[in-house]
Amino acid sequence: MKKFITFLLLIVGLYLLLLIPMPENKSEPQKASQIPFIWDQDALWENLEIAFLQAKAMPSEELDSIVRELTFENDSILNAYEDKAIKPEDDFYPVIEHRFFQIAPLIAAQENKSDWHIRFYNRVRKKIKLDSRFWDISNPSTRNTSYRILYGMRAAVEEILLQSSDNQFVSTTFVSEEPSATPSVELLGIKVHSGDLLVSRGGAEVSAFISRGNDFPGNFSHVAIIHINKETNEPYLVEAHIEKGVAIATADEYLNDKKLRFMVMRPRIDLEQMKANPMLPHEASLYIYNESQTRHIPYDFKMDYYDSSAMFCSEVGSYAYKQFGINLWESESTISSNGIIEWLNNFGVENFVTQMPSDLEYDPMLSVVAEWRDKEILFQDHVDNAVMDALISRANKGEKLDYNLWMLPVARVIKGYSLFLNSIGKEGIIPEGMGAVTALKNTDFVERFKKCKSLTESKIKAFTEENKYIPPYWQLVRIAEESLTN
């Protein structure tokens, strides 16, 4: 009994010792001095939904006739300017944006849709990528124009897709067949080449934060570079994971890791570096492939792309290409909202002028080759985004992440065990580079997200049953914000 009491006292003493908070030695975050992009178009979104409902009530032939007329007009405008170099301050893109938003709810209401909206969007996105080669992407107004078109028109297309029947849904869209001399394979029906960058959206709660927690909220949370062995033609994905740092995955492993969407991007063939060496993308992918095998590269929670001793996912691709003279993310990513900075800093992020996955789409050095998404998963992506936008709104109003102090000793023991696993080359329960307090705050974030999402999904079901259509994104955000007040 005496030994048992002694043992019990030791356990209690150790528990109390582990309750003592450690001083935080966080360095001053590198903050951006930008203004986050704000649509501020609530009236427009409401009018689009009204137009959708009015169109649904129209006789089918009348609606189809209106759509044919509007699509002809839009095609005529694009045809007239498609081969002309457009400056960001010209009226062309605002006109295209306005007219596309005008027709989108009408197409969404059609019973028999064509794929015009996808073909038109892909033509526009291909054109803006070509035009932006001569733009100063670091200029705020220029960046806004590029974002409004590439993100805004995608959002409109996806609203149409989500209102479509299963046989009308288009999973894979091909944008630009950028020539490549490197080895190739097919992934989900898309021909990808060695050195291509695969920008995707993961299914974890933090993936939603990464894609939305940006001055230009986006759709992507992860970047991988593909390397294809020239002798065997086997594809390998080099990517950084929070759990294990930089690692190599087979194509099956990459696709089995939950993806809500992914996009293939490729360096433009007309870049001077590419003209001098068409095999450059393959060599860049081989470089980072070999680098990941010769040294352990932990995950970079600080998101400091100047320090390659640790890497986050975007840094893997940019570091590989940097060795061959191509500097990606011509315009750095910025995070300026105080609430987002506060929450990300809780996860160890210290650099808020960095390289975010979603922003790679706006890099004029890269062409968008193709994009894939699944209908059911696409709606899940929208719901996650809406929940995250609602949580970000709370963060920007001063709400903070917290943790259960009484769980701190347990988290510290788990962290100690995780460090042991790391020392023998295995993944820890708490990732390398993440402390016990950070892990507990991450748990708080995940619980908030899941609670809001559960309530949001219940309200979505009620909305759909009452209105007989899936709520558009602006309604999803409103529903998620209401769920947070419950």
C-alpha positions in Angstrom: 0.0 0.0 0.0 2.8 2.4 0.8 4.5 1.7 -2.5 1.2 2.3 -4.3 0.6 5.6 -2.5 4.2 6.7 -3.3 3.6 5.8 -7.0 0.3 7.6 -7.0 2.0 10.7 -5.5 4.7 10.6 -8.2 2.0 10.4 -10.9 0.1 13.4 -9.4 3.4 15.3 -9.0 4.4 14.6 -12.6 0.9 15.6 -13.8 1.1 18.9 -11.8 4.6 19.5 -13.1 3.4 19.0 -16.7 0.6 21.5 -16.1 3.2 24.3 -15.8 3.0 26.4 -19.0 6.2 26.9 -20.9 7.2 30.4 -21.9 6.5 31.0 -25.6 9.5 32.0 -27.7 7.7 33.0 -30.8 9.4 35.4 -33.1 7.6 38.5 -34.4 5.4 37.4 -37.3 6.3 38.8 -40.8 3.1 40.6 -41.5 1.8 41.8 -44.8 0.8 45.4 -45.4 -2.0 44.6 -47.9 -5.7 44.9 -48.0 -7.6 41.6 -48.3 -9.8 41.2 -51.3 -13.5 41.8 -50.6 -16.2 41.0 -53.1 -18.8 43.2 -51.3 -21.4 42.1 -53.8 -24.3 40.9 -51.5 -26.9 42.6 -53.7 -25.5 41.0 -56.8 -25.6 37.5 -55.3 -29.2 38.0 -54.2 -30.1 39.2 -57.6 -28.4 36.2 -59.2 -30.5 33.8 -57.0 -33.7 35.7 -58.0 -32.8 35.4 -61.6 -32.2 31.7 -61.2 -35.7 31.3 -59.6 -37.4 33.4 -62.3 -35.6 31.3 -65.0 -36.7 28.1 -63.4 -40.3 29.3 -63.7 -40.0 30.1 -67.4 -41.2 27.7 -70.2 -38.2 25.6 -71.3 -38.2 26.9 -74.9 -38.3 30.5 -73.9 -35.4 30.1 -71.5 -33.4 28.1 -74.0 -33.9 30.9 -76.6 -32.7 33.6 -74.2 -29.6 31.6 -73.3 -28.8 31.0 -77.0 -29.0 34.7 -77.7 -26.8 35.6 -74.7 -24.2 32.9 -75.4 -24.0 34.1 -79.0 -23.4 37.7 -77.8 -20.7 36.6 -75.4 -19.0 34.5 -78.0 -19.0 37.4 -80.4 -17.3 39.7 -77.8 -14.7 37.1 -77.0 -14.1 36.3 -80.7 -13.4 39.9 -81.4 -10.8 40.3 -78.6 -9.4 36.7 -78.3 -6.3 37.5 -80.4 -5.7 41.0 -79.0 -3.4 41.8 -76.1 -5.6 43.1 -73.3 -4.2 45.3 -70.5 -5.6 44.9 -67.0 -7.1 48.4 -67.0 -9.0 47.8 -70.2 -12.8 47.2 -70.0 -12.8 43.8 -71.6 -12.5 41.6 -68.5 -15.0 43.6 -66.4 -17.5 43.3 -69.3 -16.8 39.5 -69.6 -17.2 39.0 -65.9 -20.5 41.0 -65.8 -22.0 39.2 -68.8 -20.9 35.8 -67.5 -22.5 36.4 -64.1 -25.6 37.6 -65.9 -26.0 34.4 -67.9 -24.8 31.9 -65.3 -28.1 31.6 -63.3 -30.1 31.2 -66.5 -27.9 28.2 -67.6 -28.2 26.8 -64.1 -32.0 26.8 -64.4 -32.0 25.0 -67.8 -33.2 21.4 -67.9 -31.1 20.6 -71.0 -27.7 22.3 -70.6 -24.9 22.3 -73.1 -21.3 22.6 -72.0 -21.0 26.2 -73.3 -20.3 27.7 -69.9 -17.3 25.4 -69.4 -15.9 26.0 -72.9 -16.3 29.8 -72.6 -14.7 29.9 -69.1 -11.8 27.8 -70.3 -11.3 30.1 -73.3 -11.3 33.2 -71.0 -9.0 31.6 -68.4 -6.6 30.6 -71.2 -6.7 34.2 -72.6 -6.1 35.9 -69.2 -3.1 33.6 -68.6 -1.7 34.6 -71.9 -2.4 38.3 -71.4 -1.0 38.3 -67.8 2.5 37.4 -69.2 2.8 41.1 -69.8 1.1 42.4 -66.7 2.7 43.5 -63.4 1.0 40.9 -61.1 2.4 42.7 -58.0 0.2 45.7 -58.8 -2.9 45.4 -56.5 -5.5 46.4 -59.2 -3.9 43.9 -61.7 -4.0 41.1 -59.1 -7.6 41.9 -58.4 -8.5 41.7 -62.1 -6.8 38.3 -62.4 -8.4 37.0 -59.2 -11.9 38.2 -60.1 -11.8 36.4 -63.5 -10.1 33.2 -62.5 -11.8 32.7 -59.2 -15.1 34.4 -59.9 -15.8 32.7 -63.1 -14.9 29.3 -61.7 -17.3 30.0 -58.8 -20.1 30.7 -61.4 -19.3 27.6 -63.4 -19.4 25.4 -60.2 -22.7 26.8 -59.2 -24.0 25.7 -62.6 -22.4 22.3 -62.2 -24.0 21.8 -58.8 -27.4 22.5 -60.2 -26.9 20.1 -63.0 -28.0 16.5 -63.3 -25.4 13.7 -62.9 -25.2 13.2 -66.7 -24.7 16.9 -67.3 -21.9 17.2 -64.7 -18.4 17.5 -66.3 -15.7 16.2 -63.9 -12.6 16.8 -66.1 -12.1 20.0 -68.0 -9.1 20.6 -70.3 -7.9 24.2 -70.6 -4.6 24.5 -72.4 -2.4 21.7 -73.8 0.9 23.3 -73.0 3.6 21.4 -75.0 6.1 19.4 -72.9 9.1 17.3 -73.8 9.1 15.4 -70.5 7.8 11.9 -69.8 4.1 11.6 -69.3 1.4 9.4 -67.7 -2.4 9.7 -67.2 -4.0 10.7 -63.9 -7.9 10.7 -63.8 -8.0 11.0 -67.5 -5.5 13.9 -67.6 -2.1 13.6 -69.3 0.5 14.9 -66.8 4.2 15.4 -67.5 7.2 15.1 -65.3 7.6 18.4 -63.6 4.0 19.4 -63.6 2.6 21.0 -60.5 -0.6 19.4 -59.1 -2.6 21.9 -57.0 -5.2 20.1 -55.0 -7.7 20.5 -52.1 -7.4 18.1 -49.2 -10.4 16.9 -47.1 -9.1 17.8 -43.7 -10.4 20.8 -41.7 -7.1 22.6 -41.8 -7.1 22.3 -45.6 -10.2 24.6 -45.7 -8.2 27.0 -43.6 -5.2 27.0 -45.9 -7.3 27.6 -49.0 -9.5 30.3 -47.5 -7.0 32.0 -45.0 -5.5 34.3 -47.6 -5.9 37.9 -48.9 -7.3 36.2 -52.0 -9.4 33.2 -50.7 -9.1 30.3 -53.0 -10.0 26.7 -53.7 -6.7 24.9 -53.2 -4.7 23.8 -50.1 -1.9 21.6 -51.4 0.9 21.5 -54.0 2.8 18.5 -55.2 5.4 18.1 -58.0 5.2 15.0 -60.2 8.4 13.1 -61.2 8.2 10.4 -63.8 11.0 7.9 -64.1 12.4 8.0 -67.6 13.2 4.2 -67.7 10.1 2.7 -66.0 7.6 5.5 -66.7 6.5 5.2 -63.0 5.1 8.5 -61.6 6.0 9.7 -58.1 4.6 12.7 -56.3 7.0 14.8 -54.1 5.0 16.7 -51.5 5.2 18.0 -48.0 2.8 16.7 -45.3 2.2 18.1 -41.9 2.5 14.6 -40.4 5.8 13.6 -42.0 7.5 16.4 -43.9 8.6 16.0 -47.5 7.9 12.6 -48.8 7.4 10.6 -52.0 4.1 9.1 -52.9 3.1 6.7 -55.7 0.2 7.8 -58.0 -2.2 5.5 -56.1 -1.1 6.8 -52.7 -1.5 10.4 -53.9 -5.0 9.8 -55.3 -6.1 7.7 -52.3 -5.2 10.6 -50.0 -8.6 12.4 -50.0 -8.8 15.1 -52.8 -11.8 17.3 -53.2 -10.4 18.7 -56.5 -7.1 19.1 -58.3 -5.6 21.2 -61.1 -2.6 20.5 -63.3 -0.2 23.4 -64.0 2.8 23.4 -66.3 5.6 25.9 -67.0 5.0 27.8 -70.3 7.1 26.5 -73.2 8.0 30.1 -74.3 9.9 30.9 -71.1 13.5 31.6 -71.9 14.6 28.9 -69.5 12.4 26.4 -71.2 13.6 27.4 -74.7 17.2 26.8 -73.5 16.3 23.4 -71.9 12.9 21.8 -72.7 13.7 19.0 -70.2 14.0 21.6 -67.3 10.7 20.5 -65.6 11.9 16.9 -65.5 15.2 17.9 -64.1 13.6 20.1 -61.4 11.3 17.2 -60.4 14.3 14.8 -60.3 16.3 17.3 -58.2 13.6 17.5 -55.5 13.0 13.8 -55.7 16.6 13.1 -55.0 16.8 15.8 -52.3 13.9 14.2 -50.4 15.7 10.9 -50.4 19.1 12.1 -49.3 18.0 14.1 -46.3 15.0 14.3 -43.9 13.1 17.5 -44.6 10.6 18.3 -41.8 7.4 20.2 -42.4 7.8 24.0 -42.2 5.1 25.3 -39.9 6.6 28.8 -40.1 6.0 28.9 -43.9 9.4 30.5 -44.5 10.2 29.8 -48.1 13.6 31.4 -47.7 14.8 28.5 -45.4 14.9 25.2 -47.2 16.0 23.2 -44.1 12.2 22.6 -43.6 9.5 22.9 -46.3 5.8 23.4 -46.6 3.9 22.1 -49.6 4.2 25.1 -51.9 7.9 25.4 -51.1 8.6 22.0 -52.5 7.6 23.1 -56.0 9.1 26.5 -55.8 12.4 25.3 -54.4 12.7 22.7 -57.1 12.2 25.2 -59.9 14.3 27.9 -58.2 17.4 25.6 -58.7 16.9 26.0 -62.5 16.2 29.7 -62.7 12.4 29.8 -62.6 11.1 31.7 -59.6 7.4 30.8 -59.1 4.9 32.9 -57.2 5.9 36.0 -59.1 3.6 37.8 -56.7 4.0 36.7 -53.2 1.0 35.5 -51.2 -0.1 37.8 -48.4 -2.2 37.3 -45.3 -3.3 40.6 -43.7 -6.4 40.0 -41.6 -5.5 40.1 -37.9 -7.8 37.2 -37.0 -6.4 34.9 -39.6 -2.8 35.9 -38.5 -3.7 35.2 -34.9 -5.2 31.8 -35.6 -2.4 30.7 -38.0 0.2 31.9 -35.6 -1.3 29.5 -33.0 -0.3 26.7 -35.5 3.3 28.0 -35.7 3.0 30.2 -38.8 5.3 33.2 -38.6 5.5 34.4 -42.2 2.5 36.0 -43.7 4.2 37.1 -46.8 4.7 33.6 -48.3 3.5 31.2 -51.0 0.0 29.9 -50.7 -1.3 27.0 -52.9 -4.3 28.8 -54.3 -2.2 31.8 -55.5 -0.1 29.6 -57.9 -3.0 29.7 -60.3 -2.3 33.4 -60.9 1.4 33.0 -61.7 1.8 34.0 -65.4 4.8 31.6 -65.7 2.4 28.7 -65.6 -0.4 27.4 -67.8 -3.5 25.7 -66.5 -3.6 22.4 -68.3 -6.7 20.8 -66.8 -8.9 20.5 -63.7 -10.8 17.6 -62.1 -13.6 17.6 -59.6 -16.5 15.2 -58.6 -20.0 16.4 -58.1 -20.7 15.1 -54.7 -17.2 16.0 -53.5 -17.5 19.4 -55.1 -20.5 20.3 -52.9 -18.6 19.1 -49.9 -15.8 21.5 -50.9 -18.2 24.4 -51.0 -19.7 23.5 -47.6 -16.2 23.3 -46.0 -15.3 26.7 -47.6 -18.5 28.3 -46.2 -17.9 26.9 -42.7 -14.3 28.2 -42.9 -15.4 31.6 -44.1 -17.8 31.8 -41.2 -15.1 30.8 -38.7 -12.7 33.3 -40.2 -15.3 36.1 -39.8 -15.4 35.2 -36.1 -11.6 35.2 -35.9 -11.5 38.6 -37.5 -13.9 39.8 -34.8 -11.5 38.8 -32.1 -12.5 35.2 -31.3 -9.5 33.2 -30.2 -8.5 29.5 -30.3 -8.2 28.0 -26.8 -7.3 24.7 -25.3 -8.2 22.5 -22.3 -5.4 23.2 -19.7 -6.1 19.9 -17.9 -5.3 18.0 -21.1 -1.8 19.7 -21.4 0.0 17.0 -19.4 -1.5 14.3 -21.5 -0.6 16.2 -24.7 3.0 16.6 -23.4 3.3 12.9 -22.8 2.0 12.1 -26.3 4.4 14.7 -27.7 7.3 13.0 -25.9 6.3 9.6 -27.3 6.0 11.3 -30.8 9.5 12.6 -30.5 10.7 9.1 -29.8 8.9 7.8 -32.9 10.4 10.6 -34.9 13.9 9.6 -33.7 13.5 6.1 -35.2 12.1 7.4 -38.4 8.4 7.0 -37.8 5.5 9.4 -37.7 4.4 10.7 -34.3 0.8 11.2 -33.1 1.7 14.9 -32.8 3.6 16.0 -35.9 7.3 16.9 -35.8 7.6 20.6 -35.3 4.2 20.9 -33.6 4.2 21.4 -29.8 1.7 20.1 -27.3 -0.2 23.4 -26.9 -0.4 23.8 -30.7 -1.8 20.3 -31.0 -4.5 21.2 -28.4 -5.4 24.4 -30.1 -5.6 22.5 -33.3 -8.1 20.2 -31.6 -10.1 23.2 -30.6 -10.1 24.4 -34.2 -11.2 21.0 -35.5 -14.0 20.7 -32.9 -15.3 24.2 -33.8 -15.2 23.4 -37.5 -17.0 20.0 -37.1 -19.7 21.5 -34.8 -20.5 24.3 -37.2 -20.4 22.0 -40.2 -22.8 19.5 -38.6 -25.3 22.3 -37.9 -24.8 23.8 -41.3 -25.4 20.5 -43.1 -28.7 20.1 -41.2 -29.8 23.5 -42.3 -28.7 22.8 -45.9 -30.9 19.7 -45.9 -33.9 21.8 -44.7 -33.2 24.5 -47.3 -33.0 22.0 -50.1 -36.2 20.2 -49.1 -38.1 23.5 -48.8 -36.7 25.2 -51.9 -36.1 22.2 -54.2 -32.6 23.3 -55.2 -29.1 23.2 -53.6 -28.3 26.5 -51.9 -25.7 28.6 -53.7 -22.4 29.5 -52.0 -23.6 32.8 -50.6 -26.5 31.0 -49.0 -24.1 28.4 -47.6 -22.0 31.2 -45.9 -25.1 32.7 -44.5 -26.3 29.3 -43.1 -22.8 28.6 -41.7 -22.8 32.0 -39.9 -26.2 31.3 -38.5 -25.0 27.9 -37.3 -22.2 29.6 -35.3 -24.8 31.6 -33.3 -26.7 28.4 -32.2 
